[in-house]
Amino acid sequence: MTREDMSIQKNKYLNYTALIGLGFLWMGTAYIVQAYRLLQFLDGKVINLLVCGVYYVCQAFGIGAVGFLFAKQPIIAGGHALPFWSTLITVVCAAAAVFLPFVPIIIAAGALMNITIGVLSGCYLTRLATDIPQHRRGIVFGAAYAFGSIGTWLLSLPMDAKFLWSSYSFYAVAVLAAASLILLRHLSPPPKQDSSLEQLSHSFSKRTIWLAAAVLFLLSLENTLGFSFPLKSAPSSVNIELTRTFYALGLIIAGLINDRNRRWGAICSLAALAFPFAALALGSNAVGETAMWMAAYLFLGFWSAYRILVFSDISAKRGLHGLAAGGLLVGRLGEAIGTLGASFLAGALLIVASAVVFILVIALFFSLYQKIYSPIINAEELEKQRLLEYTSRFKLSPREHQIFNLIVQGMSNTEIATALFITESTVKFHAGNIFKKTGLSSRSVLITDFKL
């Protein structure tokens, strides 16, 4: 890969990190502002059910709608119009929540706002699968969401840390949303998936996809049963925005670990499940509550990264763009049901329910781990998988993939032309493209690079 190509790729990563990060910043801020607005009218327990229950279901609906569009109408889903209009609707709903004094309208505006937040999340997170290579997805996602978390904290600091409680917070949301629309101009159509290459990947069957969905759902459910970010007393005893900076720390660490080795990321996410049990055991004094919020957000970073990356990887390898944000969808549903359980269960009953979910997630997790990270495949399938990963990394076309496969088998241009029923000049043309894309200069170097 040439320096120019590397520079273009680096700028692409930065653009998507900025777009996702800025989106998470202003949407997360709007979400918190709307929750604070409801606290002026309703009981904390009711708000918890709304904000972390009903509204999460609304987000899941929006994510599902985008996934359906990517599956059926990828041009519409991957274009500028959908995120543009979703952004405008979200800002209008935020305005209604902040400035209107009628509780039913605030609640309804919040529901619609969270649907469009789900739509925007689906639009942007799908690009992790379509535009970002696997070995960079973790840090792009982690850095983007960390930027949003830290940004929300910084926005909360004015007015003696009460800025997000004021009506002025809406203008900050509006300005940031407008900035995201400027970045939207750089959003290119998602690349078409090479169907001939997709057929070579057998890593993720439909059964494995459903198993992944079940594991991520149960992980989110278990986490929320242990600690559901209760809003009943938190505003008076916890600096919520400050605790979200620990979410940023967890996201960055998780992103780096997952990019280094997906297996390590999976194990870290499972190990973090020890936290919900600790949360049930600790006291409720102000210092303890602040520590719990910090720890909850830190570990949430690991779960958030894992659930996003699992389905991003599945989507990229299966060529199914509609699945890319599936991890966030099932995670939101798990969090919604966990919030419901944490609101109506208490004491021993809650601990028993959490223990049952924990046992289920452990059993299913190791089954998923074996299917995704420890596949039992023969040498021929392993070679096909290595070939797929190598050609996908350098974005070789289907024909270039075929010729590359024969080159690494040691065939000459004449032999390749005969095998593929094409002219030798055509082989030389595609071989030249392969050398250009890989940044390598000869067959011997190419073969050596592939076999390393």
C-alpha positions, -999 to 999 in steps of 0.1 A, spaced: 0 0 0 14 34 -11 18 63 13 -10 81 -6 -33 51 -1 -24 50 36 -31 87 40 -65 83 23 -73 54 46 -62 72 77 -84 102 68 -113 78 62 -109 64 97 -108 99 112 -139 110 93 -159 81 105 -146 84 140 -156 121 140 -190 114 125 -199 86 149 -184 104 179 -201 137 172 -234 119 166 -230 100 199 -222 133 217 -252 153 206 -276 124 207 -264 113 241 -267 148 253 -302 151 240 -311 119 257 -298 131 291 -314 165 287 -348 149 280 -344 127 311 -336 157 333 -366 175 319 -388 146 330 -373 146 365 -390 180 369 -424 164 366 -423 127 374 -410 102 400 -375 88 395 -387 52 393 -412 61 366 -386 80 346 -362 50 349 -388 28 333 -394 54 306 -358 64 298 -341 30 303 -371 8 294 -396 22 269 -371 45 252 -345 17 247 -373 -3 230 -379 27 208 -342 29 199 -342 -8 191 -372 -2 168 -353 25 149 -322 3 146 -343 -26 133 -359 -3 107 -325 8 94 -313 -28 93 -344 -37 72 -337 -8 49 -300 -19 44 -312 -54 36 -340 -43 11 -331 -8 0 -293 -2 6 -292 29 -16 -318 46 6 -303 34 39 -267 43 29 -276 77 14 -276 112 30 -314 118 31 -322 93 59 -296 106 85 -303 142 74 -341 140 81 -336 118 112 -313 145 126 -339 172 120 -367 152 136 -345 144 166 -336 181 171 -373 191 168 -383 165 194 -355 177 217 -369 212 214 -404 200 223 -391 181 254 -372 212 266 -396 240 259 -431 225 262 -447 222 296 -470 193 289 -458 160 302 -477 138 277 -461 158 248 -426 155 264 -430 117 268 -443 113 232 -415 136 218 -390 115 238 -403 83 222 -401 97 187 -367 112 194 -354 78 206 -367 61 174 -347 85 153 -317 82 176 -319 44 168 -321 52 131 -290 74 132 -271 49 154 -280 22 129 -269 43 99 -235 53 114 -226 20 131 -233 0 99 -203 19 84 -181 0 108 -188 -31 89 -189 -17 54 -160 8 55 -137 0 84 -115 -32 83 -118 -56 112 -84 -48 127 -95 -11 132 -132 -14 141 -125 -16 178 -105 16 182 -127 36 157 -158 26 177 -142 31 211 -126 64 203 -158 77 188 -180 68 217 -153 79 242 -153 113 225 -191 115 230 -189 106 266 -162 131 275 -179 157 254 -212 153 274 -193 157 306 -176 189 294 -209 203 282 -224 197 317 -198 219 335 -211 254 329 -237 269 354 -222 250 384 -226 217 365 -263 223 359 -261 233 322 -279 202 310 -307 210 333 -313 244 317 -331 253 284 -298 265 270 -287 229 266 -310 226 237 -290 252 217 -258 232 224 -276 201 210 -288 220 179 -253 234 172 -237 199 175 -264 183 154 -257 210 127 -220 202 128 -228 165 123 -248 174 92 -216 191 78 -196 159 84 -225 140 67 -214 155 34 -183 133 35 -204 102 39 -198 81 7 -222 53 -4 -215 20 13 -193 -3 -9 -210 -31 -27 -202 -65 -12 -185 -90 -35 -209 -119 -35 -183 -143 -49 -161 -136 -19 -189 -138 7 -196 -174 -4 -162 -184 8 -168 -174 44 -186 -201 64 -177 -188 98 -212 -176 107 -243 -197 100 -278 -186 108 -277 -206 139 -245 -189 150 -260 -155 144 -291 -163 165 -267 -177 192 -247 -144 191 -280 -124 195 -290 -145 225 -256 -141 242 -256 -103 237 -292 -100 249 -284 -120 281 -252 -100 287 -271 -68 286 -299 -82 307 -275 -95 333 -257 -62 335 -289 -42 339 -303 -65 365 -272 -59 386 -271 -21 381 -297 -3 360 -283 33 363 -312 43 387 -323 79 383 -344 80 415 -317 96 437 -288 99 414 -291 136 404 -287 147 440 -258 124 449 -240 115 417 -224 136 390 -238 115 361 -219 132 334 -186 128 352 -192 91 358 -197 88 320 -160 96 315 -153 61 329 -174 48 300 -149 65 277 -120 48 295 -137 14 292 -144 20 255 -108 29 246 -94 -1 265 -119 -25 250 -114 -11 215 -76 -16 217 -80 -51 232 -105 -62 206 -84 -50 177 -54 -68 191 -74 -101 196 -111 -106 195 -108 -136 218 -93 -114 245 -121 -89 241 -147 -117 245 -131 -130 276 -128 -95 291 -165 -89 285 -174 -122 302 -151 -114 331 -168 -80 336 -200 -99 344 -187 -102 380 -197 -66 384 -235 -70 386 -231 -93 416 -209 -68 433 -235 -41 426 -262 -61 443 -240 -65 474 -228 -30 479 -245 -3 500 -264 27 488 -246 56 505 -236 85 483 -199 76 480 -208 40 473 -234 51 447 -209 73 429 -184 44 428 -210 21 414 -219 45 386 -182 48 377 -177 11 378 -209 4 359 -198 28 331 -163 14 330 -175 -22 325 -203 -10 301 -175 1 278 -164 -36 274 -199 -48 268 -207 -20 244 -176 -26 223 -181 -64 223 -217 -64 212 -211 -39 185 -180 -57 171 -195 -92 171 -223 -82 147 -200 -58 127 -177 -88 120 -207 -111 112 -221 -84 89 -188 -79 70 -181 -116 66 -216 -126 56 -221 -95 34 -253 -87 52 -253 -50 59 -286 -52 77 -270 -71 106 -243 -46 113 -261 -28 142 -278 -60 154 -256 -61 185 -269 -27 197 -305 -37 189 -305 -69 210 -284 -50 237 -311 -23 239 -338 -49 243 -318 -67 270 -313 -34 289 -350 -25 286 -361 -59 301 -334 -57 327 -346 -23 338 -381 -37 341 -368 -66 362 -347 -43 384 -377 -21 390 -401 -48 402 -378 -74 417 -359 -69 449 -337 -87 475 -333 -124 472 -357 -126 442 -335 -102 422 -303 -121 431 -319 -154 421 -331 -139 387 -296 -125 381 -280 -158 390 -302 -177 365 -294 -153 337 -257 -155 346 -257 -193 343 -275 -191 310 -251 -165 296 -221 -185 307 -234 -217 290 -243 -200 258 -212 -178 257 -188 -207 256 -208 -223 229 -206 -191 209 -169 -188 217 -163 -222 202 -182 -214 170 -167 -180 164 -132 -181 178 -123 -219 178 -138 -233 146 -128 -268 138 -119 -266 101 -97 -286 78 -66 -274 61 -84 -266 28 -111 -244 46 -84 -227 66 -65 -218 34 -97 -204 19 -103 -183 50 -68 -169 50 -71 -162 13 -104 -144 19 -90 -123 47 -59 -113 27 -78 -103 -5 -105 -85 15 -78 -65 34 -65 -51 1 -100 -48 -15 -92 -71 -45 -120 -75 -70 -135 -110 -76 -113 -115 -107 -82 -103 -89 -91 -127 -61 -92 -156 -86 -59 -147 -101 -42 -141 -68 -53 -175 -56 -36 -191 -87 -5 -169 -83 1 -181 -47 -3 -217 -60 28 -210 -82 11 -209 -116 25 -188 -144 6 -162 -164 1 -186 -192 -12 -213 -169 -36 -188 -152 -49 -176 -186 -56 -212 -196 -73 -221 -163 -96 -190 -164 -101 -190 -202 -88 -154 -205 -58 -139 -224 -24 -136 -209 -25 -98 -213 -56 -98 -191 -38 -118 -165 -9 -94 -166 -33 -64 -162 -50 -79 -131 -17 -90 -117 -5 -54 -120 -35 -42 -101 -28 -67 -74 8 -55 -70 -4 -19 -69 -31 -26 -42 -8 -46 -20 22 -24 -25 44 -53 -34 66 -56 -64 70 -92 -75 53 -126 -73 79 -140 -49 74 -112 -24 36 -114 -28 36 -151 -21 59 -147 9 38 -119 23 7 -140 20 22 -171 37 37 -151 66 
